[in-house]
Structures are given as structure tokens and as C-alpha cells.
Amino acid sequence: MGKEWDTVPFYKQLKDKIAADIASGQLKQGDKLPSERDLADQFQISRMTARNAIAILEREGFVERRIGVGTFIARQRIEMDFVTFNSFTKTMLEKGLVPGTKKLHVRKDKAQAALATQLGIEEGEEIIVIRRLRMANAQPMCVEESLIPYRFCPGIEAYIADDVSLYRILEEQYGIVLIGADQYMQVVMPDEEERKLLKIKKELPCLLLEAIAYEQGGRAIEYSRSTTRSDRVKFYTRLNLDQ
């Protein structure tokens, strides 16, 4: 590592170099990294320094350790803007990915008290519950459930199908255009059904994204909750300093 890096800690130099090689495509998903000993010999650093660099790369999602096998370049996470309100379909298309949707079930139900408060409707009002598996390039990304007052979209169950955008249905069939949402995110452990649908290991936590979506004028239309694979997606936001 060159003289221009003399003031940068060795572990960070190594971490940044590997991250840059991943970004450039020199290192690809599934490639195996040299062992800590080999990295130490190659860059003339200690094994502890190499270990620290790999630990940071693992924590940031660049690599994954496989016990007894080695360290490999991980599948890179899809960045999703936590602030900008977009449909899943539009977001995946903007990332150059092929969105996919599998209908799991569509059923009618009655609004419980908490949901009624969130949507500004009467407790017990009829709602439609739409549960779907969302995919990117045929890989499962999240299990999503949408709850909408049925009077806003009577007969919508006839339009819900695989690979059909819910927001497009609302717009084209009911004249409802969603323009924004209040969103909340937390880390959760998926239940057994979600693990099977998302094809994840039992110990992998997921990101639960809850949203209340509004149309022009502020009327709440949809409450949704999405259980998302934490190893496939990372959310970001840009903050401006209020001076």
C-alpha cells in the first residue's frame, strides 16, 4: 500500500482496497478471499490487522464468513431510499432489476381498533387484506401485506394477480393516486412462514417496514407492513443540516 496512505491505519487501507475491488468488479459475488495469513503476508501486515479489516467488511455486508470454508464476497445489498415514497415495482426498475410479485392471499376482514385509528375509519369497517411475496430478479426480497378500506376499492380482488402493481390498480381502476406515506422501521425476527417464503436461515433478522400511505388531500388509503431480508436490502436517507 502506497506512501499516500501512510497516515491511514493499515486495517482501513486493506478494508478500503477490498471494498474498491468489489465496487470495480475485480472481486465478484462468491469469490473467495485469501486467508488472514495470506493477506498478512501479501500486504506485510499482522494477522490481527487483516482480521480487523475482514471483520469490518463483514459487518458492512461486503463479505460473509463460512465456518470451516473461508470468507467470500457477499451478495451486494440493494439500496432503497427510506424517505422517497415509491412503489416496490418502480424502485426495482430504477435499480435495473426485474421486479416480481407472487400473490399469497387476498381476503376481506374487519378493521381492528388500532388499524381503524391509523386509517381514520370506524372499528369493524370492512377492509381488504392483500398479502404478496415481492422479488427482484426472481429472488425473494420481502413479504408484504396491504390493508385497505374495501369501500375505496370494491371488487379489487378481481384485479390482484402475480406481477401486477397494486398502486397501478388503485390508480387505473379507482382513480386513487398515492403521493406520500408515514413510514416506520424496526428490526424483527421473521416467523416460520416468512422464513420459508424468504428462504432464510432461522437466525437472520429482518427489517419490518410499516407505512400509512396517503392520497392528495391527506386521506389515508393503505396500511402496509413489509418483512424484508436484511441481507438483501439496506435503507438510506440524505439529511440536510438545518442552519
N, C-alpha and C positions, 0 to 999 in steps of 0.2 A: 504494500500500500504506500502511495507516494508521499513526498515531503509535504505537499499541500494539506495532507491530512494529519500532520504531526501533532496538532493541538486537539484532535478528535480522539476520544478513547478508542482503544483497539476493538472492543466488543461492538461499538457502534459502527466503526468502519466496516467490519465484517457483515454486520446486520444490514447496513445500507447497500453494500455491494450485492449481497444475495437478493435483496428486495429489488434492486435495479435490474439484475439479470432476469428476474421473474417478469418485471414490467416490460422489458425489451423482447421477451420471448425466448431468450437464450436458455432459460430454465422453464420447463413446461409442467403442467399438471401431471403428477405421477412420477416425475423424475426423482431419483434417489440422491440425497445429498451425501457427500463424503462423511466419514465418521468424524467425531470430535478430534480424535488423534490425527487423522489425515488433514483436517482443516488447520489444526495447530501447526503441523509440520509445513504445510503449504504456505501459510501466511506468517510463519515464525512468531507465533503467539502461544500462550499457555492453553492447556486443555480447558481450564476454568473459564478463560476468556471466550473460547469457542462455544463452550456450554452456555454461557450467558447470552451470547448473540443468538443462538438457536432457541433459547427459552423465550426471548423477546419476539422472534419471528413466529413461534408457535402461539404465543399469547395474542399476537396481532392477526392471526389467521393465515399467515403465509405458508406455514408448513404444518405437518402433523406427524407425530411420533407413533410408530407401531412397535409395540414391545417385542423384543427379540428379532426384529427385522431391520429397523433403521428409521431414518427421518426422510419424509417425502414432501414434494411440493403439493400443497393442498389445492382443492378446487377454489378458485377465487370468488369471493362473495359479490353479489350484485348490490351496487349502491342504490339506495332509494331515499329520495328527499322526504324527510318527515314533515316538512312544512307545506310544500306544494301539494295541493289536492288534485290527484289524478286517479283514474281508474287503473286497476292492475293491468288490463289489456294495453292501455296506452303507454304505461310505464315500461312494460316489457318490449313493446315495439320500438320505443325511443332508445332502448338499450341494444337494439339489434337482435333481440331474442324472439323466438316464436312462442307467443302465449298459448296456453291451453287450459280448458276448463272441463271438468267432469262433474255432471250433476249427481249429487248423492241422494238428496231427497227434497221434495217441495211439499209442504203441508200447511194447513191452517191451524191456528192456535188462538188462545185468548191472552191479551196483554196482562202481564203481572204488574203489580203496583210500581216497582222500580222502573220497568220499561215504559209504563204509561207516563210517569213523571218526566223521563228523558225525552220522550217524543211529544209531550204535551197533549196526550189523548186520555180518554177515560179508561180506568181499570176495567178489564174484561172485554175491551173492544177487540173485534176480530182482526188478526194480523196474519200475514203470510210469512212463513219461515223457509228460507232458501239456503240449503247447505251444499257447498261445492268444494271440490279439490282444484286448486289453481296450480298450474305448471309452467315451467319455462324450458323450452327445448326438450319437452317430454319428461322433464324431471320434476317430481313433486316439490312444491315450494311452501304452500300453506293450505290449511283447511279453513274455509271462510263461511261464516253464517250471517245472513242478512235478514233482518226483521223489519217489515214494512206494514203500516196500516193497510188492510185489504181494500178499504174504500178508495184509497188513492190509485189502486191498480187492479180493479176487478178483472178476473179471468187471466191474470198474468201467468198462472201455471201452464197455460197452453203455449206460451212463448219460451219458457225456460227450457233450454237444451244444452247439450255439450257444445263448447266453443262458441257460445253466444254471449255477448256482453250484456249484463244486467242493466247498466246505465244507458246503453243504446236502446234497449227495450223500453225503459222508462221514458226516454226522450221521444222515440218514434211512435210508440203506441199510446202514450198517456200525456205527452207534452210536458213532462217533468224534466227539468234540466238542473242537475245538482251543481252548485257553484262553490261549495266550501264545506268544511267539516271541523268539528272539535275532535281532536284525537288524543288518545292516552295510550301509553305503552308501559308494559311491565314484563318481567321475566317469570315464566311459569314452567312447570313440568307437564309435558303432554300426557293425556290419558292413553289407555291401551289402544283405543280405536284410532286416535290421532297418530300414535307411533306407527301403527300398521299402514295407515294411509300415506304418511310422510316417509315411510321406510327408514326410520331412525332407530338408534340404539336407545335402550331404556334410560340411560343416564344423561342423554343430551337434553339440556334445557331449550325451551323455545321462547320466542318473543310473542307476547299477546298484544295485538294492536286493536284497540276499541275505538270506534268512531261514531259520531252522530252527524249525518250529512244533511245539508240544508239546500233548499232551492232559493231562488231570488225572492226577497221579501222576508226571509228568515224562518219560513216554515220548516220544521224538522220532518224529514221524509223517511230516513233509514237509520236504524242502529245496526252496526256490524261489528263482528269480532273475528279476528284472523289469528290463528295459531301458526306461526311462521318458523321455519327451520333457522336456527341461529347460525348454522354453519354455511348457509347459502346466501343470506341477506345481511346487509348492515345498513342502518339508517343514519342519515347525516342531516345537518342543518347549518345554514350560514347565519351567524349572528353579527349584528351591527352594533357598535358601541354608541350608546346614547350620550352625546356630549352636551 
